[in-house]
Structures are given as C-alpha cells and as structure tokens.
Amino acid sequence: MFKKFLLVRLLGIFSGFFYIRKLSRVRIFALLFSLGLGLSLTLSACSTSTSNSATTQTADQKGVVVRIGYQKAATILYSLKAKKDLEKALPGAIVKWTEFPAGPPMLEAMNAGSIDFGYTGESPPIFAQAAGNPLVYVAYDPWTPKAEAIIVPKNSPVKTVAELKGKRVAFAKGSNTNYLLVKALEKAGLKYDDIKPVTLPPPDARAAFEGNNVEAWAIWDPYLAAAVASTGARTLTDGTGLVPNRGYYLAAKSFVEKHPDTVKILLDQVKTTSDWAQKNPREVAQSLSPVLGIDAAVLEVAERRREYGVLPITDEVIAGQQQIADAFYKIKLLNKQINVKDAVWKSS
C-alpha cells in the first residue's frame, strides 16, 4: 500500500511539474507575444512619426514662394540669381526675382507685399522703418568705406568738400551716399542746407554730372569706378573715417515669422556666393559687364576694393545704424525717431 501510495504521489508531482512547465510556456509565449506586439507598434509609430517629420520638412519648402528683390549692381544677389544655386537649395519652392534700380523702391515693394527679401545700403532701411515698413535686418556685409565717394568733374575748381557750399550735389535720396554727404558736410563745417540737393537715381545723376548740370555727385560702386574711369572725375572724399558703409540683407517680418528655415537656407546660399565672389573678382566682373554696360576691368576695380561677408547683426552694427537714424532725424530728413533694434530679426 505504501509503495502504491508513493507511486501515486510521484506521478502527481511529475504531472504537476509538467503542467506547470506547460503553463509557464504558455504564459511566457503570451508575454513575449505582447512585448513583441508592443515593440512592433512602437517602432511602427516611430517610423510613422519619422516619416511624417520628413514629409513635413519637405513640405515646408514645397510650394513656398520666395520673392527676392535685387539690383544689378549688387554683386552677391545678382550672382546668386545667375548661378541658380538658390533654386537647387530650395527644391519644391518657387523663387521669383525682381530687379530694382536702388534700395528705396525695393523696400517700398517689400512694404507693399511684393517681395520678401532684398539687399540695400545703410540708409534705405532706416527711412523704411520710419515709414512703418515691417521689415527686419537678417544679416549684413561689411562692404567698405572706399566703395562710395563724393566726386567732381576733373576740371572743376572745387577742391574740398567745404567748397560745395551753395553748389548742386546729386545723390540718391535715402541711399548710403545720402548719409556720406551729411557726414562729409558736417566734418567740413557745413550744414545740409548749405548745399543744393539734387536727388536722382544713378543713371540720371550720371547724365546730370557729365552734362555739368550738377557740381558734384555722391555715388557708390560700381557707378563710382565707372564715372572715374570714363570721365576722369576727382574724388573729394570717400567714406574712410566718415561712414562704415555696410550693406544689409533685409526681409519682410511676416515672411521670416512664417518661414524661418527658408530664410536660414537663403542666407547660407548668399554666404556661399559671397565666398565665391571674394575669390573670383575677375569672373564676377565679366559676368556683370554686359548687364551693367560697364567695362569688366572697371568692375574688377570695384570688386577688388570691397569687402565680403554675410554676418550676424551685432550690438555694434545696431548702434551704427542708430547713429545714422539719429543724424537724419536731427537734420529733419527723417520725420520721426526710430529704434533700429526693434527691426532686428531674433532668429532662434
């Protein structure tokens, strides 16, 4: 009986053991299945999220319209347009280029919502901001004080800036040379009212200068280099020691708020073109020559004396622009005081 009892107990133990093993295998399988399913769903979700992220990134450029204002004489943007590198960097986007004769009408177009991005000298954005134009500074280039000057005909009796008192001086209103003229007169002990301002765009100003309808002309490169080469004009003063003569890349505030990544790509391409232009002044001159109707050798002179760069807006740069704004307000060329810092793009 004892042996029979022992045998039954042993059989029960073994049966229980195998039942537990079987049950454990079922539970383990179920657990692994649950983990596998959960992992599969997680990977699937991550894959979908990544896919959606990539799609969103592509879609951010797809259909985006980038409208750029440029001047033929503005080396970098004109070269960027000619090389078509921006279109390659913004696949799916629509890039439109519009030509302007100078900075002020370009920024008027920006205010009207016709363009999103452009480049001008120091003064145009100051007048534009005072007029309520919702533009922002996104970068600057150093250009150079030597790239603008006040010139007189080679046979002119005028030898100094002080001798411009009562004389007719041509310049583009609201341009960088407008400020050069203000500072040069100030250094010579003259007031802005001591001269007879003749505000003309570069082509008309050159005709007036060569026709002796004005006694002096405040102008920037490459028109400066061309006038000196073709007429033998003399320089009374350039911007050295008077003005920094920086150039600014500007954008519509609404555009940078909506497409900040597009603006960053655009600035990267501008910098790439600027780096290329710095190393290839002769090639730049040759490409601009037929467009501007200026001899390539003359354009090369202008290219070699300028500085290049696409640089972030610093406190020093803002302070320089504020000084220009205050000077224009002081002589009543600006109808109200402005705070330049309010118009600086705060990119993340």
Disulfide bonds with the S-S distance in Angstrom:
none
